[in-house]
Structure formats: C-alpha cells, structure tokens
Amino acid sequence: MDSVLEGNRKQLEALVQSRSESILRTFGSVTELRTSEPLSHSLVFGHRMSLIMVSNAAIRVTFSAHFNEEETQELLRLRLKNQAGTFPTEQVLDYFKEYCNVVAGALKVDLKNAGLETGISLPLATRGFDELFFPPVDSHHVFAHHWAIHHPFGSFHCTVRYQILNPSEFQKIPVDALKPKEVDEDSAGEMELL
C-alpha cells in the first residue's frame, strides 16, 4: 500500500476514535472515561449495536457502537439527570443512535475540511449478534479498527469499518488533514434526547 494512503488510513482511524471519545465527554456528559484495545476481536461486542455510515465516491465509513442495555441505563440517567426509574428499551437504543449520529456529523465536518464532501445515513439500532450474518468484505482496501470505551458504569465497544472505494481520490487528502483536532461544540452538533 502506498505510504500516503497508509498514512491517511491511520489518521482516519485515530480521528474516528478521538471523535467517539470527545462526543461522549461533551454531549454524553461523561467526564471520566478511558479507551483500550478490546479484550477479544470477536464480531459480537455487545447485546445491542447502533451504526451509521458516512460515505462518498472515495470512501465508505461505517461507525458502530456495541453496548449492553444495563450500562446504557446509567449513561442515559447521567445525560438526563434522572435519578430514578428504568428507561424503556426504545429510549436506550435512541441514546446510542444519537451518539452515532453526532460522531458521524463530526466526522463529516472533518472529512469536508480535508476536501471530501460526504453524506450520512440514518443511524440504525439492531441486535449485536446481527454482524455474524454480514462478514466483512475481503479486500485489500477494506479495514477495521476496534476499541473499548470505559466509563464509570461499565464499558462499550466501538468499531469503524471503512472501504476505500477510490484510492486515488483518498490519496489526494493533504498530509495531516485527518489529524484529530478539538471538537467545536457549536459546529459538531448536539446530542438531543427526547
């Protein structure tokens, strides 16, 4: 693989991971968190999964958050400053759909600043084991990166899978254009839970 293409690929991985952390801190109201490599590299990281795609003719990025409902109850309670009660499953799923939506929005802005106009799909929520039925495409232009985010109530896993559809366009991204920068709270979107 060309060194520019490889460099942009590594920067993209770091950028998406950085956005997943900063969005949880800023809009998820989680101040204490750390990331690590996942303990396993299985396809099933949690009982539930939310995902979203950012794409154009050069690249297709699918960001996923894999989680368990019990730990998400506490994240939702923290975000809504609610001390009692259990949230319905739909509201728990909405939390992570909106989380993925805000991460994708920040990534869209980052890619635009790097010279790539992209579109965003709607976020989806599904069972975590559904990935078993859709194995990754075997190609030298398809990559995946996994990490765990640990918070005061437990942890969840994130994955980014991306396919470089047009290597020559992806290679045109200026060196260091995809390096993570601070999140601008006014332009990155806001996590809105109903």
C-alpha positions as CSV (number, residue, x, y, z in Angstrom):
1,M,0.0,0.0,0.0
2,D,1.2,3.5,-0.9
3,S,2.7,5.4,2.1
4,V,0.3,8.4,1.7
5,L,-2.7,6.1,1.5
6,E,-1.5,4.2,4.6
7,G,-0.8,7.4,6.5
8,N,-4.3,8.7,5.7
9,R,-5.8,5.4,6.7
10,K,-4.1,5.5,10.1
11,Q,-5.1,9.1,10.6
12,L,-8.7,8.3,9.8
13,E,-8.7,5.5,12.5
14,A,-7.3,7.9,15.1
15,L,-9.7,10.6,14.1
16,V,-12.8,8.4,14.5
17,Q,-11.6,7.1,17.8
18,S,-10.9,10.6,19.0
19,R,-14.4,11.8,18.0
20,S,-16.0,8.8,19.7
21,E,-14.3,9.8,23.0
22,S,-14.8,13.6,22.8
23,I,-18.5,13.3,21.8
24,L,-19.2,11.0,24.8
25,R,-17.4,13.6,27.1
26,T,-19.1,16.7,25.6
27,F,-22.6,15.6,24.7
28,G,-22.9,12.4,26.7
29,S,-21.9,14.3,29.9
30,V,-19.3,11.6,30.8
31,T,-16.3,13.2,32.3
32,E,-14.4,10.1,33.4
33,L,-13.5,7.7,30.5
34,R,-10.6,5.9,29.0
35,T,-10.1,3.8,26.0
36,S,-8.3,0.5,25.4
37,E,-8.0,-2.3,22.9
38,P,-10.9,-4.7,23.1
39,L,-10.2,-7.9,25.1
40,S,-11.3,-10.0,22.1
41,H,-11.7,-9.5,18.4
42,S,-14.9,-11.3,18.0
43,L,-17.7,-9.9,15.9
44,V,-20.1,-9.6,18.9
45,F,-19.1,-7.0,21.4
46,G,-22.4,-6.3,23.0
47,H,-26.1,-7.4,23.1
48,R,-27.1,-4.3,21.1
49,M,-25.5,-2.3,18.4
50,S,-26.1,1.1,16.7
51,L,-24.4,2.0,13.5
52,I,-24.2,4.8,10.9
53,M,-22.5,5.3,7.6
54,V,-20.6,8.3,6.2
55,S,-19.7,7.9,2.5
56,N,-18.9,9.4,-0.9
57,A,-17.3,8.1,-4.1
58,A,-13.9,7.8,-2.5
59,I,-14.7,6.1,0.9
60,R,-17.4,4.4,2.9
61,V,-17.1,4.6,6.7
62,T,-19.4,2.6,9.0
63,F,-19.2,3.5,12.7
64,S,-20.7,1.2,15.2
65,A,-21.3,1.3,19.0
66,H,-21.8,-2.1,20.7
67,F,-23.4,-1.9,24.1
68,N,-25.5,-3.6,26.8
69,E,-28.7,-2.0,27.9
70,E,-28.0,-2.1,31.7
71,E,-24.9,0.0,31.4
72,T,-26.6,2.4,29.0
73,Q,-29.4,3.0,31.6
74,E,-26.8,4.7,33.7
75,L,-25.4,6.7,30.8
76,L,-28.9,7.9,29.9
77,R,-29.7,8.7,33.5
78,L,-26.5,10.8,33.7
79,R,-27.3,12.6,30.5
80,L,-30.9,13.4,31.5
81,K,-30.0,14.0,35.2
82,N,-32.7,11.5,36.1
83,Q,-32.1,9.7,39.4
84,A,-34.9,7.1,39.4
85,G,-36.7,4.7,37.2
86,T,-35.8,2.5,34.3
87,F,-35.8,3.8,30.8
88,P,-37.6,1.8,28.1
89,T,-35.6,-0.1,25.5
90,E,-36.5,2.3,22.8
91,Q,-35.0,5.3,24.7
92,V,-31.8,3.3,25.4
93,L,-31.5,2.5,21.7
94,D,-32.2,6.1,20.8
95,Y,-29.3,7.2,23.1
96,F,-26.8,5.2,21.1
97,K,-28.4,6.1,17.7
98,E,-28.0,9.7,18.6
99,Y,-24.4,9.1,19.8
100,C,-23.5,7.6,16.5
101,N,-25.3,10.4,14.6
102,V,-23.2,13.1,16.4
103,V,-20.0,11.2,15.9
104,A,-20.8,10.8,12.2
105,G,-21.7,14.5,12.0
106,A,-18.3,15.5,13.5
107,L,-16.6,13.0,11.1
108,K,-18.5,14.6,8.1
109,V,-17.1,18.0,9.1
110,D,-13.6,16.6,9.5
111,L,-13.8,15.0,6.0
112,K,-15.2,18.2,4.5
113,N,-12.2,20.1,6.0
114,A,-9.9,17.5,4.4
115,G,-11.5,18.1,1.0
116,L,-14.0,15.2,0.9
117,E,-17.8,16.0,0.7
118,T,-19.7,13.1,2.2
119,G,-23.3,12.1,3.0
120,I,-24.6,10.4,6.2
121,S,-27.1,7.6,6.5
122,L,-29.7,7.4,9.2
123,P,-28.5,5.7,12.4
124,L,-29.8,2.2,13.0
125,A,-30.1,0.1,16.1
126,T,-30.1,-3.7,16.0
127,R,-29.1,-6.8,17.9
128,G,-25.3,-7.1,18.4
129,F,-25.1,-10.5,17.0
130,D,-26.6,-9.5,13.6
131,E,-23.0,-8.8,12.5
132,L,-22.4,-12.5,12.4
133,F,-24.6,-12.7,9.3
134,F,-22.7,-10.0,7.4
135,P,-19.0,-10.8,7.5
136,P,-16.6,-8.1,6.3
137,V,-15.7,-7.9,2.6
138,D,-12.4,-9.5,1.9
139,S,-10.4,-6.8,0.1
140,H,-7.0,-5.1,0.4
141,H,-9.0,-1.8,0.5
142,V,-11.3,-2.7,3.5
143,F,-10.1,-2.0,7.0
144,A,-11.5,-2.3,10.5
145,H,-10.4,-0.7,13.9
146,H,-11.9,-1.7,17.3
147,W,-11.6,-0.1,20.7
148,A,-13.4,-0.2,24.1
149,I,-14.6,2.9,25.9
150,H,-14.6,2.5,29.7
151,H,-16.9,4.8,31.7
152,P,-17.9,4.9,35.4
153,F,-20.8,2.5,34.8
154,G,-19.1,-0.1,32.6
155,S,-17.9,-0.1,29.0
156,F,-19.0,-0.4,25.4
157,H,-17.1,-1.1,22.2
158,C,-16.7,0.9,19.0
159,T,-15.8,-0.3,15.6
160,V,-15.1,1.6,12.4
161,R,-15.0,-0.3,9.2
162,Y,-14.1,1.5,6.1
163,Q,-13.7,0.7,2.5
164,I,-11.5,2.9,0.3
165,L,-13.6,2.9,-2.9
166,N,-11.3,5.2,-4.9
167,P,-7.7,5.1,-3.7
168,S,-6.5,7.9,-6.0
169,E,-9.1,10.3,-4.5
170,F,-8.4,9.2,-0.9
171,Q,-4.7,9.6,-1.6
172,K,-5.3,13.3,-2.6
173,I,-6.1,14.2,1.0
174,P,-3.4,16.5,2.2
175,V,-0.9,15.1,4.7
176,D,-2.1,15.6,8.3
177,A,-5.6,16.8,7.2
178,L,-7.2,14.0,9.1
179,K,-5.4,14.5,12.4
180,P,-7.8,14.9,15.3
181,K,-8.5,18.4,16.4
182,E,-10.5,19.8,19.3
183,V,-14.3,19.4,18.9
184,D,-16.0,22.7,18.2
185,E,-19.2,22.4,20.3
186,D,-21.1,24.9,18.0
187,S,-20.4,23.1,14.8
188,A,-20.2,19.4,15.7
189,G,-23.9,19.1,16.5
190,E,-25.7,18.3,19.8
191,M,-26.9,15.1,21.3
192,E,-30.6,15.6,21.6
193,L,-32.7,13.0,23.5
194,L,-36.4,13.1,23.7
